[in-house]
Amino acid sequence: MEHAVLEQLRKSISIYDRSGIFLDFEERFRAHVGRKFALLTNSGTSALHSIYEGLDLRPGDELIVPAYTFYATISPLAQYGVFLNQVDADANGNVDPAKIEQYVTPRTRAIVVTHMWGHPCNTKTLLTVAARLGLPLIEDCSHAHGAADGNTMVGSLGHAAAWSLQGQKNVTGGEGGILVTDDETLFERALMLGHYNKRAKQQLSVTSRYRDFATTGLGLKLRAHPIAIAIADEQFSHLRDWTSRRQTVANQFIAALQPYSFIHLPNTAGTQPAWYAFVFHYDQGRAHVPIDRFVRALHAEGLVEVDQPSSTGLTAGYPLFTRTPEVLPRLYDSPMLLNASEPQPNAARFFQTAIKLPVWLFDDEMHWVSSYIAGLRKVCDVVANNPAAFG
Ligand SMILES: Cc1ncc(COP(=O)(O)O)c(C=O)c1O
């Protein structure tokens, strides 16, 4: 990685057009998911924002969104005066395709999904639903670099897809993002949101209606940093190997946790998850020990990375989506941006019972896997055999 940084430092630390490391990475990434266009941005949020701009939304339009995701999947939509209809989750926390249709209205413009925690959505069913409804499918693949449903890579089938390249992600540049699509109209508008002058002039088609606006773009600058992309490029070259290493670690967690009836493991049938994290579910009713006591016991064993994810959560839980007029009065008076009062029981249960473990990758980290497994077994055995010990 140091080598990639130094090499880029010597070449260029600002790239105005589609050349150098931007060209190389976009081409590699585009080919990896088999799409026509790729566009790097300075964050995953900006990549999603650019896709939403590409949809050419109007105030009052509506979108179908996940009830459970990281909020940045949908937060850029607050800039558009649109309304969001959240849809309940399936067993992996992903949008349940069977629940979409009831929220579609004549104003619905797109279906947005996230491949949660690296587990591919049921993309083929989602595409069937999207085709029947005549709506584009937008995939947030920020947890799911390299994940596949059967042989189908996430991000390869929907109308457009975005990945974060932020520091925690399976492919990272520290900060960064990338989007892909086959739709030239969407791409040109997405490009114009945060790219301008040389890059816009280079990539807009000869007949593009944006040609006269190429110098300024639409007024924002969302360009990536070349050193970040040089790091991401180096990481990307390891993706296949790293995904299989993550799978090996996940297999060990699965084997260790399988015996306990109060632990629910992710459904991985027919998929290659990215294992961005290992998220399992704790069934308090079966365990007879409250989840916070269970997590505290794991922390007491030194498993301090065990986490109940909170910033990835219920979209209805954020004031940005429920009290929008207080911060964006120029776009919203009432009602609120999101149909937050609709109960989404599966998403709520997923959120309340999720426990997250890191999926370590490198040889010198593997001792954590064995010590976490020993700690998990120890605490789970007490829950299984002597729950009264928790008081
Ligand atoms: C599912 C999801 N979507 C979008 C984002 C936003 O990406 P970024 O932090 O690069 O803006 C993240 C980042 O954590 C994410 O996890």
The ligand as an SDF file (V2000), in Angstrom:
LIG
                    3D

 16 16  0  0  0  0  0  0  0  0999 V2000
  -24.7130    1.0510    3.5110 C   0  0  0  0  0  0  0  0  0  0  0  0
  -23.9450    2.3490    3.3950 C   0  0  0  0  0  0  0  0  0  0  0  0
  -24.3330    3.2570    2.4820 N   0  0  0  0  0  0  0  0  0  0  0  0
  -23.6760    4.4040    2.3110 C   0  0  0  0  0  0  0  0  0  0  0  0
  -22.5830    4.7300    3.0870 C   0  0  0  0  0  0  0  0  0  0  0  0
  -21.9300    6.0520    2.9100 C   0  0  0  0  0  0  0  0  0  0  0  0
  -20.6150    5.9410    2.4890 O   0  0  0  0  0  0  0  0  0  0  0  0
  -19.5340    7.0740    2.8300 P   0  0  0  0  0  0  0  0  0  0  0  0
  -19.2570    7.0140    4.2860 O   0  0  0  0  0  0  0  0  0  0  0  0
  -18.3620    6.7040    1.9820 O   0  0  0  0  0  0  0  0  0  0  0  0
  -20.1340    8.3720    2.4020 O   0  0  0  0  0  0  0  0  0  0  0  0
  -22.1260    3.8110    4.0460 C   0  0  0  0  0  0  0  0  0  0  0  0
  -20.9460    4.1240    4.8760 C   0  0  0  0  0  0  0  0  0  0  0  0
  -20.7400    3.6780    5.9610 O   0  0  0  0  0  0  0  0  0  0  0  0
  -22.8360    2.5950    4.2160 C   0  0  0  0  0  0  0  0  0  0  0  0
  -22.4660    1.6960    5.1300 O   0  0  0  0  0  0  0  0  0  0  0  0
  1  2  1  0
  2  3  1  0
  2 15  2  0
  3  4  2  0
  4  5  1  0
  5  6  1  0
  5 12  2  0
  6  7  1  0
  7  8  1  0
  8  9  2  0
  8 10  1  0
  8 11  1  0
 12 13  1  0
 12 15  1  0
 13 14  2  0
 15 16  1  0
M  END
$$$$
